[in-house]
Amino acid sequence: MNKIILIALLAIPLLADVGNEIKISSDNVNVQEAANKGIFSKNLIIDSGLMLISAEEAIYDNSSKIIEITGEPSLLKSIGEASEFEGSASKIIFYNNDNVHLLGAAKMKYENMTITSNKIVFSPRSGFINSNK
């Protein structure tokens, strides 16, 4: 089984600091040029430089610059020294403005607080958390 490591050449600006590359490691990669999408699955690990995400599948839409991550659950954990956080949800959506949406059985631990909800919006850079049931 060959592990595929893709240094995000798709111009994924998501949560990487300026100049950093997002690294995606998965067993399967399917690039759909006509749809302008990349699909990553099986043993998926995403390293944004700020956090590690593990999940079953990720779909990157190069047109909207959004990545949707799914799994049962999908997990994220900080790797930076600025703040410690970890979370899980059925689906995680990253937008290119640094907002992370955790959807479906969402749970977020940030420093000394834990939030559970159906939807959590989180900014890893600022620590802003909003929950809507």
C-alpha positions as CSV (number, residue, x, y, z in Angstrom):
1,M,0.0,0.0,0.0
2,N,1.6,3.2,-1.1
3,K,1.0,6.2,1.0
4,I,0.4,9.4,-1.0
5,I,1.6,12.6,0.4
6,L,0.5,15.7,-1.4
7,I,2.1,19.1,-0.5
8,A,-0.9,21.3,-1.2
9,L,-0.1,22.6,-4.6
10,L,-3.8,23.4,-5.0
11,A,-3.2,26.8,-3.4
12,I,-5.0,25.8,-0.2
13,P,-4.6,28.9,2.0
14,L,-6.8,27.6,4.7
15,L,-5.2,27.6,8.1
16,A,-1.5,27.7,7.2
17,D,0.5,30.7,8.2
18,V,1.7,32.9,5.3
19,G,4.4,30.9,3.5
20,N,3.5,27.6,5.1
21,E,2.1,24.7,3.0
22,I,-0.7,22.4,4.1
23,K,0.3,18.8,3.9
24,I,-2.3,16.2,3.1
25,S,-1.4,12.5,3.6
26,S,-3.9,9.8,2.4
27,D,-3.9,6.4,0.8
28,N,-6.2,7.5,-2.0
29,V,-6.2,10.8,-4.0
30,N,-8.7,11.6,-6.8
31,V,-8.2,14.9,-8.6
32,Q,-11.2,15.9,-10.7
33,E,-9.9,18.6,-12.9
34,A,-13.3,19.3,-14.7
35,A,-14.9,19.8,-11.3
36,N,-11.9,21.7,-9.9
37,K,-11.9,19.4,-6.8
38,G,-9.5,17.0,-5.1
39,I,-10.8,14.1,-3.0
40,F,-8.6,12.5,-0.4
41,S,-9.5,9.3,1.5
42,K,-8.4,6.5,3.7
43,N,-5.9,7.1,6.5
44,L,-6.3,10.9,6.0
45,I,-4.1,13.3,7.9
46,I,-4.0,17.0,7.3
47,D,-1.2,19.2,8.8
48,S,-2.0,22.9,8.5
49,G,1.0,24.0,10.6
50,L,-1.5,25.1,13.3
51,M,-3.4,21.8,13.7
52,L,-3.6,18.1,12.7
53,I,-6.8,16.7,11.4
54,S,-7.6,13.0,11.0
55,A,-10.6,11.8,9.2
56,E,-12.0,9.4,6.6
57,E,-12.4,11.8,3.7
58,A,-11.7,15.4,2.6
59,I,-12.9,17.2,-0.5
60,Y,-11.1,20.4,-1.5
61,D,-13.1,22.7,-3.8
62,N,-10.5,24.9,-5.6
63,S,-13.2,27.2,-6.9
64,S,-14.6,28.1,-3.5
65,K,-11.4,27.4,-1.5
66,I,-13.4,25.3,1.0
67,I,-12.4,21.9,2.3
68,E,-15.0,19.6,3.8
69,I,-13.8,16.8,6.0
70,T,-15.9,13.9,7.1
71,G,-15.5,10.9,9.4
72,E,-17.1,9.2,12.3
73,P,-15.9,11.4,13.9
74,S,-13.4,13.7,12.3
75,L,-10.8,14.9,14.8
76,L,-8.7,18.0,15.1
77,K,-5.9,18.9,17.5
78,S,-3.7,21.9,17.9
79,I,0.0,21.5,17.3
80,G,1.0,25.2,17.9
81,E,2.2,26.5,21.2
82,A,0.0,29.6,21.3
83,S,-3.2,27.7,22.4
84,E,-4.3,24.2,23.0
85,F,-7.5,22.9,21.6
86,E,-9.0,19.7,20.3
87,G,-12.3,18.9,18.7
88,S,-14.4,16.3,17.0
89,A,-17.5,16.3,14.7
90,S,-19.2,14.3,12.0
91,K,-18.1,17.0,9.5
92,I,-15.5,19.8,9.7
93,I,-15.6,22.6,7.2
94,F,-12.7,25.0,6.7
95,Y,-13.3,28.4,5.0
96,N,-10.4,30.5,3.8
97,N,-11.1,33.2,6.4
98,D,-9.8,30.9,9.2
99,N,-13.3,29.9,10.5
100,V,-13.7,26.2,11.2
101,H,-17.2,24.8,11.4
102,L,-17.7,21.6,13.4
103,L,-21.1,20.0,12.4
104,G,-23.0,17.0,13.9
105,A,-22.2,15.8,17.4
106,A,-19.6,18.6,17.6
107,K,-17.3,18.8,20.6
108,M,-14.6,21.4,21.2
109,K,-12.1,21.6,24.1
110,Y,-10.3,25.0,24.2
111,E,-7.9,25.7,27.1
112,N,-10.1,25.1,30.2
113,M,-13.6,24.9,28.6
114,T,-15.5,22.2,26.7
115,I,-18.5,22.9,24.4
116,T,-20.8,20.3,22.9
117,S,-23.4,21.2,20.3
118,N,-24.8,20.3,16.9
119,K,-22.8,23.2,15.4
120,I,-19.7,25.0,16.6
121,V,-17.9,27.8,14.8
122,F,-14.2,28.2,15.9
123,S,-11.3,30.4,15.0
124,P,-8.1,28.6,15.8
125,R,-6.1,31.9,15.6
126,S,-8.2,34.0,17.9
127,G,-9.9,31.4,20.0
128,F,-13.4,32.7,19.2
129,I,-16.0,30.1,19.7
130,N,-19.7,30.3,18.8
131,S,-22.3,27.5,19.3
132,N,-25.7,27.2,17.6
133,K,-27.9,24.3,18.3
